[in-house]
Amino acid sequence: MNTNPYKHYFPIFTKHPDLVYLDSSASSLKPQVVLDKMNEYYTEYGVNIHRGVYSLSYQATEAYEAARGNIASFIGAKAHEVVFTGNATESLNMIATMLGRNLTSKDAVLTTQLEHHSSLLPWQRMIHEKGIRLDYVPLTASGRITVENVKSAITSETKILAITYVSNVLGYITPLKEIIQFAHEHNILVVVDAAQAIAHLPIDVKDLDCDFLAFSGHKMFGPTGVGVLYGKESLLKTCSPVEVGGDMNDDVDLYEMVVRPIPYRFEAGTPMIAEVLGLSQAVDFIRSITYPAIMAHEKELLTYLHDKLKGIPHLTIYNSTADIAILSFNFNGIHPHDAATLFDTRHIALRAGYHCSQLVARFFHCYGSLRASFHIYNTKDDIDQLICAIKETLEFFKSYLED
């Protein structure tokens, strides 16, 4: 049995001691400190913010805004550059809607086939709503985004680049900094989907110089139901809110309203208070573990995994050079959903299907894939059990396998 210095932080393993959780790219598990912080809000001062003129409301407001500042500093942003949303999908839809108001049929948006649907579909919608052109960066044979291919795809009509930081299917890290610099030289705004990156890599939005960046709390040990939209102050100030209603205005007349300063103009209605506090606690949890320790642990697991996979027949591995601890693969001739059911009988939780990134499957000419994704609570024992399940699946489906 391999020891793991992190697994004890996650109470789910007390309830499910046999669980081999290999679906962290979909949603990470939650440490006890995050659950405790959310419970603290609900049990000690669970009231609304920004509205009440009583002590508990002041306490809740102070905690909420302190969380904003903590999360902002975590990514190198100013507090008022951080907008809280329901998830990365909402963040990316919001920014596409706000920026799309200024696009015309003469404009193009550049993106990639590696995008999660949340990064892609809002811009597809702009084809029909605004008549824009949607262009794609050519990928390498292995499915990577390169600086050179981004440069080759930019045209004089390109106004926005919507791009992933880390592929949720292949675990490739995009060389963003050089790409963003080149895009800005051509007056192109860059919108970054960092939903996968934030759980594995330190992010400094000022160093990257991205214009907008989005991520979800639930992939970085935080709760579901909360996401972040970062935007440069100068750009957010030019954006009109997508949603209007309670607490996003300073004044309302019969026919007009005056919106509040950023970020509050973008946060209509009662926000996800407990979730924001939980996300701030998740940020502190990552700080305590440190990104170098996370990356070292993942690298060790990934190296061990690929050593164990050597010589196993009838497998197609799509990302043998992944930068993040993700394995995407198929059994030749077997549908990934069929294979996944066998893994579940061994208490192995992994993803099967398109992973909300169907263009990746189209790129590799497959009907989805199996995806095993790892994090700090995983061990070499987990990998050993995965390898055993792979071999058992090969034996079970041996009459259907293709070379």
C-alpha positions in Angstrom: 0.0 0.0 0.0 1.5 3.4 -1.1 1.3 6.1 1.5 -0.2 9.4 0.3 0.4 12.6 2.4 -2.7 14.3 0.9 -5.5 11.7 0.8 -6.5 12.1 4.5 -7.7 15.7 3.7 -10.6 14.3 1.6 -13.5 12.9 3.7 -15.1 11.0 0.7 -12.5 8.2 1.2 -13.9 7.6 4.7 -17.3 6.9 3.2 -15.9 5.1 0.2 -12.5 3.6 1.2 -12.3 1.4 -2.0 -12.9 4.4 -4.4 -10.3 4.9 -7.1 -11.2 8.3 -8.3 -9.8 9.1 -11.7 -12.2 11.8 -12.9 -10.6 14.9 -11.4 -10.7 16.7 -14.8 -14.5 16.6 -14.5 -14.6 17.7 -10.9 -12.0 17.4 -8.1 -12.8 16.0 -4.7 -13.3 18.4 -1.8 -11.0 18.7 1.3 -12.7 18.9 4.7 -11.5 22.5 5.2 -13.6 23.7 2.3 -16.7 21.9 3.6 -16.1 23.4 7.0 -15.8 26.9 5.7 -19.1 26.7 3.8 -20.8 25.2 6.9 -19.4 28.0 9.0 -21.1 30.5 6.9 -24.5 28.8 7.0 -24.3 28.1 10.8 -22.7 31.3 12.1 -23.7 34.2 9.8 -25.7 32.8 6.9 -27.4 36.0 5.7 -27.3 38.2 2.6 -24.5 40.6 1.7 -24.3 44.2 0.5 -27.8 45.0 1.7 -28.5 44.6 5.4 -27.7 47.4 7.9 -27.1 44.9 10.7 -24.0 43.2 12.1 -24.4 39.7 10.6 -24.8 41.2 7.1 -21.7 43.3 7.6 -19.9 40.2 8.7 -21.0 38.2 5.7 -20.2 41.1 3.4 -16.7 41.5 4.8 -16.1 37.7 4.5 -17.3 37.7 0.9 -15.2 40.7 -0.2 -12.2 39.3 1.7 -12.6 36.1 -0.4 -12.7 38.2 -3.6 -9.4 39.8 -2.6 -7.9 36.4 -1.7 -8.9 34.8 -5.0 -7.8 37.8 -7.0 -4.3 37.8 -5.4 -4.1 34.1 -6.1 -4.1 34.8 -9.9 -2.3 38.2 -9.7 -5.4 40.3 -10.3 -6.9 43.3 -8.6 -10.0 42.6 -6.5 -12.3 44.5 -8.7 -11.1 42.6 -11.7 -12.7 39.4 -10.4 -16.3 38.7 -11.2 -18.0 35.8 -9.5 -20.2 33.6 -11.7 -21.8 30.2 -11.4 -19.0 28.3 -13.2 -16.5 28.7 -16.1 -19.3 28.1 -18.6 -21.2 31.1 -17.4 -18.1 33.2 -17.3 -17.2 32.3 -20.9 -20.8 32.9 -22.1 -20.9 36.2 -20.3 -17.7 37.5 -21.9 -18.7 36.2 -25.4 -22.0 38.0 -25.1 -20.5 41.3 -23.9 -17.7 41.3 -26.5 -20.0 40.0 -29.2 -22.1 43.1 -29.1 -19.3 44.9 -30.9 -18.7 42.3 -33.5 -19.9 42.5 -37.1 -20.0 40.3 -40.1 -16.6 41.6 -41.1 -15.0 40.2 -38.0 -13.5 36.8 -37.2 -13.0 34.9 -34.0 -10.1 32.5 -33.8 -10.3 29.3 -31.7 -9.0 25.7 -31.7 -10.3 22.2 -31.9 -9.1 21.5 -28.4 -11.7 23.8 -26.8 -14.2 22.6 -24.3 -17.7 23.3 -25.5 -18.0 26.2 -23.0 -15.2 28.0 -24.8 -16.4 27.1 -28.3 -20.2 27.2 -28.4 -20.6 30.8 -27.3 -18.6 31.9 -30.4 -20.5 29.5 -32.7 -23.6 31.2 -31.6 -22.1 34.5 -32.8 -22.0 33.1 -36.3 -25.8 33.1 -36.4 -26.4 36.2 -34.2 -23.7 38.5 -35.6 -22.6 36.9 -38.8 -19.0 36.5 -37.7 -16.5 34.1 -39.2 -15.1 31.4 -36.9 -11.6 30.3 -37.7 -9.5 27.4 -36.3 -5.9 27.1 -35.4 -4.3 24.1 -37.1 -3.2 21.4 -34.6 -0.1 19.3 -34.8 -0.4 15.6 -35.6 -0.5 14.8 -31.9 -3.2 17.5 -31.3 -1.1 20.3 -29.8 -1.5 24.1 -30.2 1.8 25.8 -31.3 2.8 29.4 -31.5 3.6 29.1 -35.1 0.2 27.6 -36.0 -1.6 30.4 -34.1 0.4 33.0 -36.0 -0.4 31.3 -39.3 -4.2 31.4 -38.6 -4.5 35.1 -37.6 -5.9 37.3 -40.3 -6.6 41.0 -40.6 -10.2 40.2 -39.6 -9.3 38.4 -36.4 -10.6 40.4 -33.4 -10.7 37.8 -30.6 -8.7 34.7 -29.8 -10.6 32.2 -27.6 -8.2 29.5 -26.4 -7.7 26.9 -23.8 -4.8 27.0 -21.3 -4.8 23.2 -20.7 -6.8 20.7 -22.8 -9.2 18.7 -20.7 -8.9 15.7 -23.0 -5.2 15.6 -23.8 -3.6 17.4 -20.9 -1.5 19.6 -23.1 -0.4 23.0 -21.9 -0.8 25.8 -24.4 2.3 28.2 -24.8 0.0 31.1 -23.9 2.4 33.9 -23.1 4.0 34.1 -26.5 0.7 33.6 -28.2 -0.9 36.4 -26.2 2.0 38.7 -27.0 1.7 38.1 -30.7 -2.1 38.5 -30.6 -1.8 41.8 -28.9 0.7 43.0 -31.5 -2.2 42.5 -33.9 -4.8 44.2 -31.6 -6.6 40.9 -30.9 -8.3 40.3 -27.5 -7.5 37.0 -25.8 -10.1 35.1 -23.8 -8.5 32.2 -21.9 -10.3 29.1 -20.6 -8.3 28.1 -17.6 -10.8 25.7 -16.0 -8.3 22.8 -16.3 -5.1 24.8 -15.7 -6.1 26.3 -12.4 -6.0 23.0 -10.6 -2.5 22.2 -11.7 -0.6 25.3 -12.6 0.1 28.7 -11.0 -1.6 31.4 -13.0 -0.5 35.1 -13.0 -2.9 37.0 -15.3 -0.6 40.1 -15.3 2.4 38.0 -16.4 0.3 36.2 -19.1 -1.2 39.6 -20.0 -4.5 37.9 -21.0 -7.5 40.1 -21.5 -10.1 37.7 -19.9 -9.7 34.4 -18.1 -12.3 32.0 -16.7 -12.2 29.1 -14.3 -14.5 27.0 -12.1 -14.2 26.4 -8.4 -15.1 22.7 -8.5 -12.1 21.6 -10.5 -9.6 23.1 -7.9 -10.9 21.5 -4.7 -13.7 24.1 -4.3 -17.4 23.7 -4.4 -19.7 23.5 -7.4 -21.8 26.5 -8.3 -19.1 29.1 -8.3 -16.8 30.4 -11.1 -14.5 33.3 -11.8 -14.3 35.7 -14.7 -11.2 37.8 -14.7 -11.1 40.8 -16.9 -8.6 43.7 -17.2 -10.0 46.7 -15.4 -9.8 48.9 -18.5 -11.8 46.4 -20.5 -14.4 45.5 -17.9 -15.2 49.2 -17.5 -16.3 49.3 -21.2 -18.6 46.3 -20.8 -22.3 46.5 -20.2 -23.8 43.8 -17.9 -25.5 40.7 -19.4 -27.9 40.3 -16.5 -29.7 43.1 -14.6 -31.6 43.1 -11.3 -30.9 43.4 -7.7 -27.7 45.0 -6.3 -26.0 45.7 -9.7 -27.4 49.3 -9.9 -26.7 52.5 -8.1 -29.9 54.3 -9.2 -33.2 53.3 -10.9 -35.6 55.7 -12.5 -38.8 55.0 -14.5 -36.9 54.4 -17.7 -33.2 54.3 -16.9 -30.7 52.8 -14.5 -27.2 53.7 -13.4 -25.0 50.6 -13.0 -22.6 50.1 -10.2 -18.8 50.1 -10.7 -17.0 46.9 -11.6 -17.2 44.1 -10.6 -20.7 44.6 -9.0 -22.4 45.5 -12.2 -21.9 42.0 -13.4 -23.2 40.2 -10.2 -26.9 40.7 -10.3 -29.0 39.1 -7.6 -28.0 37.3 -4.4 -24.6 35.6 -5.1 -23.3 32.2 -4.2 -21.9 33.4 -0.9 -21.0 30.1 0.8 -19.5 28.8 -2.5 -17.3 31.9 -2.8 -16.1 31.4 0.8 -15.5 27.8 0.0 -13.5 28.7 -3.1 -11.3 31.1 -1.1 -10.6 28.3 1.3 -9.7 26.0 -1.6 -7.2 28.7 -2.7 -5.6 28.6 0.7 -5.6 24.8 0.6 -3.6 24.9 -2.7 -1.3 27.4 -1.2 -0.6 25.1 1.7 0.1 22.1 -0.6 1.9 24.3 -3.2 1.8 24.0 -7.0 5.3 22.6 -7.2 4.3 19.7 -4.9 1.1 19.1 -6.9 3.1 19.1 -10.2 5.8 16.8 -8.8 3.2 14.3 -7.5 1.4 14.3 -10.8 4.6 13.8 -12.8 5.6 10.9 -10.6 2.2 9.3 -11.2 2.2 9.9 -14.9 5.7 8.4 -15.3 4.6 5.4 -13.4 1.4 5.0 -15.4 3.2 5.1 -18.8 5.7 2.5 -17.6 2.9 0.2 -16.6 1.2 0.7 -20.0 4.1 -0.5 -22.0 3.4 -3.7 -23.9 -0.3 -3.8 -23.3 -1.9 -4.6 -26.7 -5.1 -3.3 -28.3 -4.9 0.1 -26.8 -4.9 3.5 -28.6 -3.4 6.2 -26.4 -4.1 9.7 -27.7 -1.9 11.8 -25.4 1.3 9.8 -24.6 3.2 13.1 -24.1 0.6 14.8 -21.8 1.9 17.6 -19.6 -0.9 17.2 -17.0 -1.8 13.8 -15.4 -4.5 12.8 -17.9 -4.7 9.6 -19.9 -7.1 9.5 -22.8 -7.3 6.1 -24.5 -9.6 3.5 -26.2 -9.7 -0.2 -26.5 -9.5 -0.9 -30.2 -12.9 -2.0 -31.3 -14.7 -1.4 -28.0 -17.0 1.6 -27.3 -15.7 3.6 -24.3 -19.1 3.5 -22.6 -19.0 -0.3 -22.6 -15.5 -0.4 -21.2 -16.3 2.1 -18.5 -19.0 -0.1 -17.0 -16.4 -2.7 -16.2 -14.2 -0.2 -14.5 -17.1 0.8 -12.3 -17.4 -2.8 -11.0 -13.9 -2.3 -9.6 -14.9 1.0 -8.0 -12.8 2.9 -10.6 -14.4 6.2 -11.5 -13.3 7.5 -14.9 -14.9 9.4 -17.7 -16.1 7.9 -21.0 -17.4 9.9 -24.0 -16.6 13.2 -25.6 -15.7 15.1 -22.4 -17.6 18.1 -23.6 -14.9 18.5 -26.3 -16.3 16.7 -29.3 -14.0 18.3 -31.8 -11.1 16.4 -30.2 -12.8 13.1 -30.9 -13.4 14.3 -34.5 -9.7 15.2 -34.8 -8.7 11.6 -33.8 -11.6 10.0 -35.7 -13.1 8.2 -32.7 -16.4 8.0 -30.9 -15.1 9.5 -27.7 -12.6 8.0 -25.4 -11.9 6.8 -21.9 -10.2 9.5 -19.7 -8.4 8.8 -16.5 -7.4 12.0 -14.7 -5.3 12.2 -11.5 -4.7 14.6 -8.7 -2.9 14.7 -5.3 -5.2 12.2 -3.6 -4.2 9.5 -6.2 -1.6 6.9 -5.5 0.5 4.3 -7.4 -1.9 1.7 -6.0 -4.7 3.5 -7.9 -2.7 3.1 -11.1 -2.0 -0.5 -10.4 -5.8 -1.1 -10.0 -6.4 0.8 -13.3 -3.9 -1.4 -15.1 -5.5 -4.5 -13.6 -8.9 -3.2 -14.9 -7.5 -2.6 -18.3 -6.2 -6.1 -18.5 -9.5 -7.6 -17.3 -11.4 -5.5 -19.8 -9.1 -6.8 -22.6 -9.9 -10.3 -21.5 -13.6 -9.7 -21.2 -13.9 -8.2 -24.7 -11.1 -10.3 -26.4 -13.4 -11.5 -29.2 -14.3 -7.9 -30.2 -10.8 -6.4 -30.1 -9.1 -5.0 -33.2 -5.4 -4.7 -33.8 
